[in-house]
Amino acid sequence: MEIIKNIFEMQGRAKDILGKNLVTGFVPTMGALHEGHLSLVRRSQAENDVTVVSIFVNPTQFGTGEDYDSYPRVVEEDLNALKALDTNILFLPEKDDIYSTDFNTFIEVKGVTENLCGAFRPGHFRGVTTVVNKLFNLVKPVRAYFGQKDFQQVVVIKKMVNDLNMDTEVIACPTVREEDGLAKSSRNLYLNADERKDASILYEAMKSVAEGLQNGDIDFQKAPHKLVEVLCKMEHLKEIQYASLYDPFTLEEVTDKTPEEYKKRELLIAVSLILGKTRLIDNLLVDL
Ligand code: AMP
């Protein structure tokens, strides 16, 4: 596995690859890799000639009081996991190279960034779109792979790519879960044993609402109440930031006034909550 730390070297390598008419698939990550990340790497390897994985804990997407400093950094383990998969290139840029002291340009997507996580993490998506834009310029991928686990992130990045006519196809990949349904996440490392037990209720809550909607036991008006009712079974639950039904394209909350529309297409159940001190997000697409 080739390891590239220098941003200009990465850009040069990307040009070489393009010059040889080879296709690059790209998996941007913040490291502390788990099976969710690795599923994206495998998908990229199956669909492209060269797979580049980046590890960069992006400071601009963390707000004040968030976990930028404590975010897990386990580069040696990540390196071994990527080597074991025969990843072609690991891109490991330095913070000061990505953001020079006079850095002053940001990409901001309006609309789809404003509710759900955007409402609780001001500036988060601005940081995400800015860094993804920079990474795309350095890696020059034909395809880039993102997890549906961060559903809003995928919608926002697709919007940026479309609005700015960027030449990278954004591919959303299914959420990889633990046996009890908890979505794999680097932040699950923060949960203590009791909180980890509670955490499985998140998937249980979304699944029971999805099933209720599908078999007609729950209507659109009752769904958010049912979701909250099950989530409240968590002993260490501190806050529910959002838990409701949303349009998977606009991310607007779906109300009981519009049920017919969603009979023809999918509906998104999305949740964000604080368990102990850890923020967990998850979602499920429901085919009604
Ligand atoms: P992160 O390192 O958290 O920035 O995540 C890097 C990429 O991995 C993002 O596209 C995430 O959506 C994706 N990802 C994280 N967790 C999972 C998961 N459990 N299943 C699938 N993809 C995931």
Boltz pocket constraint, residues with backbone or C-beta under 6 A from the ligand:
constraints:
  - pocket:
      binder: B
      contacts: [[A, 28], [A, 29], [A, 30], [A, 31], [A, 35], [A, 36], [A, 37], [A, 39], [A, 40], [A, 145], [A, 146], [A, 147], [A, 148], [A, 149], [A, 150], [A, 173], [A, 174], [A, 175], [A, 176], [A, 177], [A, 183], [A, 184], [A, 185], [A, 186]]
      max_distance: 6.0
